[in-house]
Amino acid sequence: MMYLLIVLLVLWVILAIVGFAIKGLFWLAIVGIVLFLGTAAIGFVRRRTTTRP
């Protein structure tokens, strides 16, 4: 599960960089940032709930 989260985070960062690099694809950067933050939040919440005794 953690491997999937890491892969998704890397993918969203790449999307954001491509979106900022290509001026016409600015919306892609916004989508990449939103998806990165969403995936990071889900990973953080799931990690906290699984590590509690």
mmCIF entry with sequence, helices, sheets and N, C-alpha, C, O atoms, coordinates in Angstrom:
data_MODEL
# 
_entry.id   MODEL 
# 
_entity.id                         1 
_entity.type                       polymer 
_entity.pdbx_number_of_molecules   1 
# 
_entity_poly.entity_id                      1 
_entity_poly.type                           'polypeptide(L)' 
_entity_poly.nstd_linkage                   no 
_entity_poly.nstd_monomer                   no 
_entity_poly.pdbx_seq_one_letter_code       MMYLLIVLLVLWVILAIVGFAIKGLFWLAIVGIVLFLGTAAIGFVRRRTTTRP 
_entity_poly.pdbx_seq_one_letter_code_can   MMYLLIVLLVLWVILAIVGFAIKGLFWLAIVGIVLFLGTAAIGFVRRRTTTRP 
_entity_poly.pdbx_strand_id                 A 
# 
loop_
_entity_poly_seq.entity_id 
_entity_poly_seq.num 
_entity_poly_seq.mon_id 
_entity_poly_seq.hetero 
1 1  MET n 
1 2  MET n 
1 3  TYR n 
1 4  LEU n 
1 5  LEU n 
1 6  ILE n 
1 7  VAL n 
1 8  LEU n 
1 9  LEU n 
1 10 VAL n 
1 11 LEU n 
1 12 TRP n 
1 13 VAL n 
1 14 ILE n 
1 15 LEU n 
1 16 ALA n 
1 17 ILE n 
1 18 VAL n 
1 19 GLY n 
1 20 PHE n 
1 21 ALA n 
1 22 ILE n 
1 23 LYS n 
1 24 GLY n 
1 25 LEU n 
1 26 PHE n 
1 27 TRP n 
1 28 LEU n 
1 29 ALA n 
1 30 ILE n 
1 31 VAL n 
1 32 GLY n 
1 33 ILE n 
1 34 VAL n 
1 35 LEU n 
1 36 PHE n 
1 37 LEU n 
1 38 GLY n 
1 39 THR n 
1 40 ALA n 
1 41 ALA n 
1 42 ILE n 
1 43 GLY n 
1 44 PHE n 
1 45 VAL n 
1 46 ARG n 
1 47 ARG n 
1 48 ARG n 
1 49 THR n 
1 50 THR n 
1 51 THR n 
1 52 ARG n 
1 53 PRO n 
# 
_struct_asym.id          A 
_struct_asym.entity_id   1 
# 
loop_
_struct_conf.conf_type_id 
_struct_conf.id 
_struct_conf.pdbx_PDB_helix_id 
_struct_conf.beg_label_comp_id 
_struct_conf.beg_label_asym_id 
_struct_conf.beg_label_seq_id 
_struct_conf.pdbx_beg_PDB_ins_code 
_struct_conf.end_label_comp_id 
_struct_conf.end_label_asym_id 
_struct_conf.end_label_seq_id 
_struct_conf.pdbx_end_PDB_ins_code 
_struct_conf.beg_auth_comp_id 
_struct_conf.beg_auth_asym_id 
_struct_conf.beg_auth_seq_id 
_struct_conf.end_auth_comp_id 
_struct_conf.end_auth_asym_id 
_struct_conf.end_auth_seq_id 
_struct_conf.pdbx_PDB_helix_class 
_struct_conf.details 
_struct_conf.pdbx_PDB_helix_length 
HELX_P HELX_P1 AA1 MET A 2  ? ALA A 21 ? MET A 2  ALA A 21 1 ? 20 
HELX_P HELX_P2 AA2 LYS A 23 ? LEU A 25 ? LYS A 23 LEU A 25 5 ? 3  
HELX_P HELX_P3 AA3 PHE A 26 ? THR A 51 ? PHE A 26 THR A 51 1 ? 26 
# 
_struct_conf_type.id          HELX_P 
_struct_conf_type.criteria    ? 
_struct_conf_type.reference   ? 
# 
loop_
_atom_site.group_PDB 
_atom_site.id 
_atom_site.type_symbol 
_atom_site.label_atom_id 
_atom_site.label_alt_id 
_atom_site.label_comp_id 
_atom_site.label_asym_id 
_atom_site.label_entity_id 
_atom_site.label_seq_id 
_atom_site.pdbx_PDB_ins_code 
_atom_site.Cartn_x 
_atom_site.Cartn_y 
_atom_site.Cartn_z 
_atom_site.occupancy 
_atom_site.B_iso_or_equiv 
_atom_site.pdbx_formal_charge 
_atom_site.auth_seq_id 
_atom_site.auth_comp_id 
_atom_site.auth_asym_id 
_atom_site.auth_atom_id 
_atom_site.pdbx_PDB_model_num 
ATOM 1   N N  . MET A 1 1  ? 0.822  -1.195 0.000   1.00 0.00 ? 1  MET A N  1 
ATOM 2   C CA . MET A 1 1  ? 0.000  0.000  0.000   1.00 0.00 ? 1  MET A CA 1 
ATOM 3   C C  . MET A 1 1  ? 0.865  1.258  0.000   1.00 0.00 ? 1  MET A C  1 
ATOM 4   O O  . MET A 1 1  ? 0.559  2.225  -0.697  1.00 0.00 ? 1  MET A O  1 
ATOM 5   N N  . MET A 1 2  ? 1.926  1.245  0.768   1.00 0.00 ? 2  MET A N  1 
ATOM 6   C CA . MET A 1 2  ? 2.808  2.405  0.851   1.00 0.00 ? 2  MET A CA 1 
ATOM 7   C C  . MET A 1 2  ? 3.501  2.645  -0.492  1.00 0.00 ? 2  MET A C  1 
ATOM 8   O O  . MET A 1 2  ? 3.728  3.789  -0.886  1.00 0.00 ? 2  MET A O  1 
ATOM 9   N N  . TYR A 1 3  ? 3.835  1.549  -1.192  1.00 0.00 ? 3  TYR A N  1 
ATOM 10  C CA . TYR A 1 3  ? 4.470  1.673  -2.505  1.00 0.00 ? 3  TYR A CA 1 
ATOM 11  C C  . TYR A 1 3  ? 3.550  2.407  -3.472  1.00 0.00 ? 3  TYR A C  1 
ATOM 12  O O  . TYR A 1 3  ? 4.007  3.256  -4.236  1.00 0.00 ? 3  TYR A O  1 
ATOM 13  N N  . LEU A 1 4  ? 2.267  2.090  -3.446  1.00 0.00 ? 4  LEU A N  1 
ATOM 14  C CA . LEU A 1 4  ? 1.293  2.740  -4.315  1.00 0.00 ? 4  LEU A CA 1 
ATOM 15  C C  . LEU A 1 4  ? 1.199  4.232  -4.015  1.00 0.00 ? 4  LEU A C  1 
ATOM 16  O O  . LEU A 1 4  ? 1.127  5.042  -4.940  1.00 0.00 ? 4  LEU A O  1 
ATOM 17  N N  . LEU A 1 5  ? 1.197  4.603  -2.751  1.00 0.00 ? 5  LEU A N  1 
ATOM 18  C CA . LEU A 1 5  ? 1.137  6.014  -2.376  1.00 0.00 ? 5  LEU A CA 1 
ATOM 19  C C  . LEU A 1 5  ? 2.362  6.777  -2.867  1.00 0.00 ? 5  LEU A C  1 
ATOM 20  O O  . LEU A 1 5  ? 2.246  7.905  -3.345  1.00 0.00 ? 5  LEU A O  1 
ATOM 21  N N  . ILE A 1 6  ? 3.526  6.165  -2.749  1.00 0.00 ? 6  ILE A N  1 
ATOM 22  C CA . ILE A 1 6  ? 4.749  6.820  -3.202  1.00 0.00 ? 6  ILE A CA 1 
ATOM 23  C C  . ILE A 1 6  ? 4.726  7.010  -4.713  1.00 0.00 ? 6  ILE A C  1 
ATOM 24  O O  . ILE A 1 6  ? 5.104  8.069  -5.214  1.00 0.00 ? 6  ILE A O  1 
ATOM 25  N N  . VAL A 1 7  ? 4.285  5.993  -5.436  1.00 0.00 ? 7  VAL A N  1 
ATOM 26  C CA . VAL A 1 7  ? 4.195  6.093  -6.894  1.00 0.00 ? 7  VAL A CA 1 
ATOM 27  C C  . VAL A 1 7  ? 3.218  7.199  -7.293  1.00 0.00 ? 7  VAL A C  1 
ATOM 28  O O  . VAL A 1 7  ? 3.508  7.978  -8.201  1.00 0.00 ? 7  VAL A O  1 
ATOM 29  N N  . LEU A 1 8  ? 2.073  7.276  -6.630  1.00 0.00 ? 8  LEU A N  1 
ATOM 30  C CA . LEU A 1 8  ? 1.092  8.311  -6.941  1.00 0.00 ? 8  LEU A CA 1 
ATOM 31  C C  . LEU A 1 8  ? 1.636  9.705  -6.643  1.00 0.00 ? 8  LEU A C  1 
ATOM 32  O O  . LEU A 1 8  ? 1.427  10.632 -7.426  1.00 0.00 ? 8  LEU A O  1 
ATOM 33  N N  . LEU A 1 9  ? 2.329  9.860  -5.524  1.00 0.00 ? 9  LEU A N  1 
ATOM 34  C CA . LEU A 1 9  ? 2.905  11.162 -5.180  1.00 0.00 ? 9  LEU A CA 1 
ATOM 35  C C  . LEU A 1 9  ? 3.919  11.609 -6.230  1.00 0.00 ? 9  LEU A C  1 
ATOM 36  O O  . LEU A 1 9  ? 3.935  12.774 -6.627  1.00 0.00 ? 9  LEU A O  1 
ATOM 37  N N  . VAL A 1 10 ? 4.759  10.687 -6.674  1.00 0.00 ? 10 VAL A N  1 
ATOM 38  C CA . VAL A 1 10 ? 5.748  11.020 -7.703  1.00 0.00 ? 10 VAL A CA 1 
ATOM 39  C C  . VAL A 1 10 ? 5.045  11.388 -9.011  1.00 0.00 ? 10 VAL A C  1 
ATOM 40  O O  . VAL A 1 10 ? 5.446  12.333 -9.690  1.00 0.00 ? 10 VAL A O  1 
ATOM 41  N N  . LEU A 1 11 ? 4.005  10.646 -9.358  1.00 0.00 ? 11 LEU A N  1 
ATOM 42  C CA . LEU A 1 11 ? 3.257  10.935 -10.580 1.00 0.00 ? 11 LEU A CA 1 
ATOM 43  C C  . LEU A 1 11 ? 2.622  12.317 -10.532 1.00 0.00 ? 11 LEU A C  1 
ATOM 44  O O  . LEU A 1 11 ? 2.652  13.039 -11.529 1.00 0.00 ? 11 LEU A O  1 
ATOM 45  N N  . TRP A 1 12 ? 2.053  12.697 -9.402  1.00 0.00 ? 12 TRP A N  1 
ATOM 46  C CA . TRP A 1 12 ? 1.416  14.013 -9.274  1.00 0.00 ? 12 TRP A CA 1 
ATOM 47  C C  . TRP A 1 12 ? 2.455  15.129 -9.345  1.00 0.00 ? 12 TRP A C  1 
ATOM 48  O O  . TRP A 1 12 ? 2.183  16.190 -9.907  1.00 0.00 ? 12 TRP A O  1 
ATOM 49  N N  . VAL A 1 13 ? 3.633  14.903 -8.784  1.00 0.00 ? 13 VAL A N  1 
ATOM 50  C CA . VAL A 1 13 ? 4.692  15.921 -8.862  1.00 0.00 ? 13 VAL A CA 1 
ATOM 51  C C  . VAL A 1 13 ? 5.122  16.115 -10.313 1.00 0.00 ? 13 VAL A C  1 
ATOM 52  O O  . VAL A 1 13 ? 5.334  17.244 -10.756 1.00 0.00 ? 13 VAL A O  1 
ATOM 53  N N  . ILE A 1 14 ? 5.249  15.014 -11.050 1.00 0.00 ? 14 ILE A N  1 
ATOM 54  C CA . ILE A 1 14 ? 5.633  15.106 -12.462 1.00 0.00 ? 14 ILE A CA 1 
ATOM 55  C C  . ILE A 1 14 ? 4.567  15.864 -13.249 1.00 0.00 ? 14 ILE A C  1 
ATOM 56  O O  . ILE A 1 14 ? 4.900  16.697 -14.092 1.00 0.00 ? 14 ILE A O  1 
ATOM 57  N N  . LEU A 1 15 ? 3.294  15.584 -12.985 1.00 0.00 ? 15 LEU A N  1 
ATOM 58  C CA . LEU A 1 15 ? 2.212  16.303 -13.662 1.00 0.00 ? 15 LEU A CA 1 
ATOM 59  C C  . LEU A 1 15 ? 2.273  17.798 -13.370 1.00 0.00 ? 15 LEU A C  1 
ATOM 60  O O  . LEU A 1 15 ? 2.080  18.621 -14.266 1.00 0.00 ? 15 LEU A O  1 
ATOM 61  N N  . ALA A 1 16 ? 2.540  18.142 -12.119 1.00 0.00 ? 16 ALA A N  1 
ATOM 62  C CA . ALA A 1 16 ? 2.617  19.560 -11.751 1.00 0.00 ? 16 ALA A CA 1 
ATOM 63  C C  . ALA A 1 16 ? 3.785  20.247 -12.451 1.00 0.00 ? 16 ALA A C  1 
ATOM 64  O O  . ALA A 1 16 ? 3.642  21.373 -12.928 1.00 0.00 ? 16 ALA A O  1 
ATOM 65  N N  . ILE A 1 17 ? 4.927  19.591 -12.520 1.00 0.00 ? 17 ILE A N  1 
ATOM 66  C CA . ILE A 1 17 ? 6.099  20.181 -13.174 1.00 0.00 ? 17 ILE A CA 1 
ATOM 67  C C  . ILE A 1 17 ? 5.845  20.375 -14.663 1.00 0.00 ? 17 ILE A C  1 
ATOM 68  O O  . ILE A 1 17 ? 6.187  21.416 -15.222 1.00 0.00 ? 17 ILE A O  1 
ATOM 69  N N  . VAL A 1 18 ? 5.245  19.373 -15.306 1.00 0.00 ? 18 VAL A N  1 
ATOM 70  C CA . VAL A 1 18 ? 4.931  19.493 -16.734 1.00 0.00 ? 18 VAL A CA 1 
ATOM 71  C C  . VAL A 1 18 ? 3.929  20.622 -16.958 1.00 0.00 ? 18 VAL A C  1 
ATOM 72  O O  . VAL A 1 18 ? 4.045  21.372 -17.928 1.00 0.00 ? 18 VAL A O  1 
ATOM 73  N N  . GLY A 1 19 ? 2.962  20.744 -16.081 1.00 0.00 ? 19 GLY A N  1 
ATOM 74  C CA . GLY A 1 19 ? 1.974  21.805 -16.209 1.00 0.00 ? 19 GLY A CA 1 
ATOM 75  C C  . GLY A 1 19 ? 2.575  23.194 -16.090 1.00 0.00 ? 19 GLY A C  1 
ATOM 76  O O  . GLY A 1 19 ? 2.170  24.111 -16.804 1.00 0.00 ? 19 GLY A O  1 
ATOM 77  N N  . PHE A 1 20 ? 3.539  23.355 -15.191 1.00 0.00 ? 20 PHE A N  1 
ATOM 78  C CA . PHE A 1 20 ? 4.187  24.661 -15.051 1.00 0.00 ? 20 PHE A CA 1 
ATOM 79  C C  . PHE A 1 20 ? 5.168  24.924 -16.188 1.00 0.00 ? 20 PHE A C  1 
ATOM 80  O O  . PHE A 1 20 ? 5.360  26.074 -16.582 1.00 0.00 ? 20 PHE A O  1 
ATOM 81  N N  . ALA A 1 21 ? 5.788  23.878 -16.718 1.00 0.00 ? 21 ALA A N  1 
ATOM 82  C CA . ALA A 1 21 ? 6.771  24.041 -17.784 1.00 0.00 ? 21 ALA A CA 1 
ATOM 83  C C  . ALA A 1 21 ? 6.114  24.442 -19.105 1.00 0.00 ? 21 ALA A C  1 
ATOM 84  O O  . ALA A 1 21 ? 6.676  25.231 -19.865 1.00 0.00 ? 21 ALA A O  1 
ATOM 85  N N  . ILE A 1 22 ? 4.945  23.909 -19.372 1.00 0.00 ? 22 ILE A N  1 
ATOM 86  C CA . ILE A 1 22 ? 4.238  24.220 -20.614 1.00 0.00 ? 22 ILE A CA 1 
ATOM 87  C C  . ILE A 1 22 ? 3.124  25.207 -20.272 1.00 0.00 ? 22 ILE A C  1 
ATOM 88  O O  . ILE A 1 22 ? 2.165  24.865 -19.580 1.00 0.00 ? 22 ILE A O  1 
ATOM 89  N N  . LYS A 1 23 ? 3.262  26.406 -20.757 1.00 0.00 ? 23 LYS A N  1 
ATOM 90  C CA . LYS A 1 23 ? 2.366  27.499 -20.370 1.00 0.00 ? 23 LYS A CA 1 
ATOM 91  C C  . LYS A 1 23 ? 0.898  27.179 -20.635 1.00 0.00 ? 23 LYS A C  1 
ATOM 92  O O  . LYS A 1 23 ? 0.037  27.542 -19.834 1.00 0.00 ? 23 LYS A O  1 
ATOM 93  N N  . GLY A 1 24 ? 0.599  26.511 -21.737 1.00 0.00 ? 24 GLY A N  1 
ATOM 94  C CA . GLY A 1 24 ? -0.777 26.204 -22.095 1.00 0.00 ? 24 GLY A CA 1 
ATOM 95  C C  . GLY A 1 24 ? -1.399 25.128 -21.227 1.00 0.00 ? 24 GLY A C  1 
ATOM 96  O O  . GLY A 1 24 ? -2.615 24.939 -21.245 1.00 0.00 ? 24 GLY A O  1 
ATOM 97  N N  . LEU A 1 25 ? -0.584 24.430 -20.476 1.00 0.00 ? 25 LEU A N  1 
ATOM 98  C CA . LEU A 1 25 ? -1.094 23.347 -19.631 1.00 0.00 ? 25 LEU A CA 1 
ATOM 99  C C  . LEU A 1 25 ? -1.058 23.723 -18.155 1.00 0.00 ? 25 LEU A C  1 
ATOM 100 O O  . LEU A 1 25 ? -0.796 22.877 -17.300 1.00 0.00 ? 25 LEU A O  1 
ATOM 101 N N  . PHE A 1 26 ? -1.318 24.976 -17.863 1.00 0.00 ? 26 PHE A N  1 
ATOM 102 C CA . PHE A 1 26 ? -1.307 25.433 -16.472 1.00 0.00 ? 26 PHE A CA 1 
ATOM 103 C C  . PHE A 1 26 ? -2.335 24.679 -15.637 1.00 0.00 ? 26 PHE A C  1 
ATOM 104 O O  . PHE A 1 26 ? -2.110 24.425 -14.453 1.00 0.00 ? 26 PHE A O  1 
ATOM 105 N N  . TRP A 1 27 ? -3.459 24.321 -16.248 1.00 0.00 ? 27 TRP A N  1 
ATOM 106 C CA . TRP A 1 27 ? -4.493 23.563 -15.533 1.00 0.00 ? 27 TRP A CA 1 
ATOM 107 C C  . TRP A 1 27 ? -3.965 22.213 -15.077 1.00 0.00 ? 27 TRP A C  1 
ATOM 108 O O  . TRP A 1 27 ? -4.389 21.690 -14.047 1.00 0.00 ? 27 TRP A O  1 
ATOM 109 N N  . LEU A 1 28 ? -3.026 21.642 -15.856 1.00 0.00 ? 28 LEU A N  1 
ATOM 110 C CA . LEU A 1 28 ? -2.441 20.356 -15.476 1.00 0.00 ? 28 LEU A CA 1 
ATOM 111 C C  . LEU A 1 28 ? -1.630 20.492 -14.192 1.00 0.00 ? 28 LEU A C  1 
ATOM 112 O O  . LEU A 1 28 ? -1.613 19.575 -13.371 1.00 0.00 ? 28 LEU A O  1 
ATOM 113 N N  . ALA A 1 29 ? -0.965 21.618 -14.013 1.00 0.00 ? 29 ALA A N  1 
ATOM 114 C CA . ALA A 1 29 ? -0.212 21.866 -12.786 1.00 0.00 ? 29 ALA A CA 1 
ATOM 115 C C  . ALA A 1 29 ? -1.159 21.949 -11.596 1.00 0.00 ? 29 ALA A C  1 
ATOM 116 O O  . ALA A 1 29 ? -0.867 21.404 -10.531 1.00 0.00 ? 29 ALA A O  1 
ATOM 117 N N  . ILE A 1 30 ? -2.279 22.620 -11.769 1.00 0.00 ? 30 ILE A N  1 
ATOM 118 C CA . ILE A 1 30 ? -3.246 22.744 -10.682 1.00 0.00 ? 30 ILE A CA 1 
ATOM 119 C C  . ILE A 1 30 ? -3.806 21.380 -10.306 1.00 0.00 ? 30 ILE A C  1 
ATOM 120 O O  . ILE A 1 30 ? -3.924 21.058 -9.123  1.00 0.00 ? 30 ILE A O  1 
ATOM 121 N N  . VAL A 1 31 ? -4.153 20.574 -11.313 1.00 0.00 ? 31 VAL A N  1 
ATOM 122 C CA . VAL A 1 31 ? -4.662 19.222 -11.053 1.00 0.00 ? 31 VAL A CA 1 
ATOM 123 C C  . VAL A 1 31 ? -3.599 18.393 -10.347 1.00 0.00 ? 31 VAL A C  1 
ATOM 124 O O  . VAL A 1 31 ? -3.910 17.661 -9.407  1.00 0.00 ? 31 VAL A O  1 
ATOM 125 N N  . GLY A 1 32 ? -2.349 18.498 -10.788 1.00 0.00 ? 32 GLY A N  1 
ATOM 126 C CA . GLY A 1 32 ? -1.258 17.744 -10.161 1.00 0.00 ? 32 GLY A CA 1 
ATOM 127 C C  . GLY A 1 32 ? -1.066 18.117 -8.696  1.00 0.00 ? 32 GLY A C  1 
ATOM 128 O O  . GLY A 1 32 ? -0.857 17.245 -7.854  1.00 0.00 ? 32 GLY A O  1 
ATOM 129 N N  . ILE A 1 33 ? -1.136 19.397 -8.393  1.00 0.00 ? 33 ILE A N  1 
ATOM 130 C CA . ILE A 1 33 ? -0.977 19.854 -7.011  1.00 0.00 ? 33 ILE A CA 1 
ATOM 131 C C  . ILE A 1 33 ? -2.127 19.368 -6.134  1.00 0.00 ? 33 ILE A C  1 
ATOM 132 O O  . ILE A 1 33 ? -1.907 18.907 -5.014  1.00 0.00 ? 33 ILE A O  1 
ATOM 133 N N  . VAL A 1 34 ? -3.344 19.472 -6.644  1.00 0.00 ? 34 VAL A N  1 
ATOM 134 C CA . VAL A 1 34 ? -4.516 19.030 -5.880  1.00 0.00 ? 34 VAL A CA 1 
ATOM 135 C C  . VAL A 1 34 ? -4.450 17.524 -5.623  1.00 0.00 ? 34 VAL A C  1 
ATOM 136 O O  . VAL A 1 34 ? -4.716 17.075 -4.509  1.00 0.00 ? 34 VAL A O  1 
ATOM 137 N N  . LEU A 1 35 ? -4.102 16.754 -6.634  1.00 0.00 ? 35 LEU A N  1 
ATOM 138 C CA . LEU A 1 35 ? -4.004 15.306 -6.457  1.00 0.00 ? 35 LEU A CA 1 
ATOM 139 C C  . LEU A 1 35 ? -2.866 14.925 -5.512  1.00 0.00 ? 35 LEU A C  1 
ATOM 140 O O  . LEU A 1 35 ? -2.997 13.983 -4.730  1.00 0.00 ? 35 LEU A O  1 
ATOM 141 N N  . PHE A 1 36 ? -1.746 15.658 -5.581  1.00 0.00 ? 36 PHE A N  1 
ATOM 142 C CA . PHE A 1 36 ? -0.632 15.399 -4.666  1.00 0.00 ? 36 PHE A CA 1 
ATOM 143 C C  . PHE A 1 36 ? -1.055 15.626 -3.229  1.00 0.00 ? 36 PHE A C  1 
ATOM 144 O O  . PHE A 1 36 ? -0.790 14.799 -2.357  1.00 0.00 ? 36 PHE A O  1 
ATOM 145 N N  . LEU A 1 37 ? -1.717 16.755 -2.982  1.00 0.00 ? 37 LEU A N  1 
ATOM 146 C CA . LEU A 1 37 ? -2.150 17.055 -1.613  1.00 0.00 ? 37 LEU A CA 1 
ATOM 147 C C  . LEU A 1 37 ? -3.183 16.044 -1.125  1.00 0.00 ? 37 LEU A C  1 
ATOM 148 O O  . LEU A 1 37 ? -3.147 15.632 0.034   1.00 0.00 ? 37 LEU A O  1 
ATOM 149 N N  . GLY A 1 38 ? -4.096 15.644 -1.995  1.00 0.00 ? 38 GLY A N  1 
ATOM 150 C CA . GLY A 1 38 ? -5.098 14.654 -1.616  1.00 0.00 ? 38 GLY A CA 1 
ATOM 151 C C  . GLY A 1 38 ? -4.485 13.304 -1.294  1.00 0.00 ? 38 GLY A C  1 
ATOM 152 O O  . GLY A 1 38 ? -4.852 12.673 -0.302  1.00 0.00 ? 38 GLY A O  1 
ATOM 153 N N  . THR A 1 39 ? -3.557 12.859 -2.120  1.00 0.00 ? 39 THR A N  1 
ATOM 154 C CA . THR A 1 39 ? -2.898 11.579 -1.879  1.00 0.00 ? 39 THR A CA 1 
ATOM 155 C C  . THR A 1 39 ? -2.063 11.621 -0.606  1.00 0.00 ? 39 THR A C  1 
ATOM 156 O O  . THR A 1 39 ? -2.055 10.659 0.163   1.00 0.00 ? 39 THR A O  1 
ATOM 157 N N  . ALA A 1 40 ? -1.364 12.724 -0.380  1.00 0.00 ? 40 ALA A N  1 
ATOM 158 C CA . ALA A 1 40 ? -0.558 12.852 0.836   1.00 0.00 ? 40 ALA A CA 1 
ATOM 159 C C  . ALA A 1 40 ? -1.448 12.836 2.079   1.00 0.00 ? 40 ALA A C  1 
ATOM 160 O O  . ALA A 1 40 ? -1.094 12.223 3.086   1.00 0.00 ? 40 ALA A O  1 
ATOM 161 N N  . ALA A 1 41 ? -2.588 13.498 2.015   1.00 0.00 ? 41 ALA A N  1 
ATOM 162 C CA . ALA A 1 41 ? -3.501 13.521 3.158   1.00 0.00 ? 41 ALA A CA 1 
ATOM 163 C C  . ALA A 1 41 ? -4.062 12.129 3.441   1.00 0.00 ? 41 ALA A C  1 
ATOM 164 O O  . ALA A 1 41 ? -4.133 11.707 4.595   1.00 0.00 ? 41 ALA A O  1 
ATOM 165 N N  . ILE A 1 42 ? -4.456 11.425 2.395   1.00 0.00 ? 42 ILE A N  1 
ATOM 166 C CA . ILE A 1 42 ? -4.977 10.062 2.575   1.00 0.00 ? 42 ILE A CA 1 
ATOM 167 C C  . ILE A 1 42 ? -3.900 9.156  3.155   1.00 0.00 ? 42 ILE A C  1 
ATOM 168 O O  . ILE A 1 42 ? -4.173 8.374  4.065   1.00 0.00 ? 42 ILE A O  1 
ATOM 169 N N  . GLY A 1 43 ? -2.686 9.254  2.640   1.00 0.00 ? 43 GLY A N  1 
ATOM 170 C CA . GLY A 1 43 ? -1.589 8.442  3.167   1.00 0.00 ? 43 GLY A CA 1 
ATOM 171 C C  . GLY A 1 43 ? -1.298 8.752  4.622   1.00 0.00 ? 43 GLY A C  1 
ATOM 172 O O  . GLY A 1 43 ? -1.040 7.845  5.413   1.00 0.00 ? 43 GLY A O  1 
ATOM 173 N N  . PHE A 1 44 ? -1.338 10.031 4.981   1.00 0.00 ? 44 PHE A N  1 
ATOM 174 C CA . PHE A 1 44 ? -1.075 10.430 6.361   1.00 0.00 ? 44 PHE A CA 1 
ATOM 175 C C  . PHE A 1 44 ? -2.147 9.885  7.299   1.00 0.00 ? 44 PHE A C  1 
ATOM 176 O O  . PHE A 1 44 ? -1.833 9.369  8.372   1.00 0.00 ? 44 PHE A O  1 
ATOM 177 N N  . VAL A 1 45 ? -3.403 9.996  6.898   1.00 0.00 ? 45 VAL A N  1 
ATOM 178 C CA . VAL A 1 45 ? -4.503 9.523  7.738   1.00 0.00 ? 45 VAL A CA 1 
ATOM 179 C C  . VAL A 1 45 ? -4.462 8.005  7.883   1.00 0.00 ? 45 VAL A C  1 
ATOM 180 O O  . VAL A 1 45 ? -4.641 7.484  8.984   1.00 0.00 ? 45 VAL A O  1 
ATOM 181 N N  . ARG A 1 46 ? -4.230 7.299  6.793   1.00 0.00 ? 46 ARG A N  1 
ATOM 182 C CA . ARG A 1 46 ? -4.178 5.832  6.866   1.00 0.00 ? 46 ARG A CA 1 
ATOM 183 C C  . ARG A 1 46 ? -2.988 5.355  7.689   1.00 0.00 ? 46 ARG A C  1 
ATOM 184 O O  . ARG A 1 46 ? -3.088 4.361  8.408   1.00 0.00 ? 46 ARG A O  1 
ATOM 185 N N  . ARG A 1 47 ? -1.864 6.059  7.588   1.00 0.00 ? 47 ARG A N  1 
ATOM 186 C CA . ARG A 1 47 ? -0.692 5.665  8.366   1.00 0.00 ? 47 ARG A CA 1 
ATOM 187 C C  . ARG A 1 47 ? -0.936 5.862  9.857   1.00 0.00 ? 47 ARG A C  1 
ATOM 188 O O  . ARG A 1 47 ? -0.518 5.043  10.676  1.00 0.00 ? 47 ARG A O  1 
ATOM 189 N N  . ARG A 1 48 ? -1.608 6.942  10.201  1.00 0.00 ? 48 ARG A N  1 
ATOM 190 C CA . ARG A 1 48 ? -1.886 7.215  11.618  1.00 0.00 ? 48 ARG A CA 1 
ATOM 191 C C  . ARG A 1 48 ? -2.863 6.202  12.193  1.00 0.00 ? 48 ARG A C  1 
ATOM 192 O O  . ARG A 1 48 ? -2.711 5.797  13.345  1.00 0.00 ? 48 ARG A O  1 
ATOM 193 N N  . THR A 1 49 ? -3.864 5.782  11.422  1.00 0.00 ? 49 THR A N  1 
ATOM 194 C CA . THR A 1 49 ? -4.863 4.845  11.932  1.00 0.00 ? 49 THR A CA 1 
ATOM 195 C C  . THR A 1 49 ? -4.306 3.436  12.034  1.00 0.00 ? 49 THR A C  1 
ATOM 196 O O  . THR A 1 49 ? -4.749 2.671  12.891  1.00 0.00 ? 49 THR A O  1 
ATOM 197 N N  . THR A 1 50 ? -3.351 3.066  11.192  1.00 0.00 ? 50 THR A N  1 
ATOM 198 C CA . THR A 1 50 ? -2.812 1.707  11.252  1.00 0.00 ? 50 THR A CA 1 
ATOM 199 C C  . THR A 1 50 ? -1.707 1.563  12.287  1.00 0.00 ? 50 THR A C  1 
ATOM 200 O O  . THR A 1 50 ? -1.419 0.444  12.710  1.00 0.00 ? 50 THR A O  1 
ATOM 201 N N  . THR A 1 51 ? -1.079 2.653  12.712  1.00 0.00 ? 51 THR A N  1 
ATOM 202 C CA . THR A 1 51 ? 0.012  2.540  13.670  1.00 0.00 ? 51 THR A CA 1 
ATOM 203 C C  . THR A 1 51 ? -0.452 2.688  15.121  1.00 0.00 ? 51 THR A C  1 
ATOM 204 O O  . THR A 1 51 ? 0.346  2.503  16.041  1.00 0.00 ? 51 THR A O  1 
ATOM 205 N N  . ARG A 1 52 ? -1.702 3.011  15.337  1.00 0.00 ? 52 ARG A N  1 
ATOM 206 C CA . ARG A 1 52 ? -2.177 3.124  16.718  1.00 0.00 ? 52 ARG A CA 1 
ATOM 207 C C  . ARG A 1 52 ? -2.353 1.758  17.330  1.00 0.00 ? 52 ARG A C  1 
ATOM 208 O O  . ARG A 1 52 ? -2.800 0.828  16.659  1.00 0.00 ? 52 ARG A O  1 
ATOM 209 N N  . PRO A 1 53 ? -2.003 1.620  18.615  1.00 0.00 ? 53 PRO A N  1 
ATOM 210 C CA . PRO A 1 53 ? -2.118 0.313  19.279  1.00 0.00 ? 53 PRO A CA 1 
ATOM 211 C C  . PRO A 1 53 ? -3.559 -0.051 19.609  1.00 0.00 ? 53 PRO A C  1 
ATOM 212 O O  . PRO A 1 53 ? -3.815 -1.117 20.168  1.00 0.00 ? 53 PRO A O  1 
# 
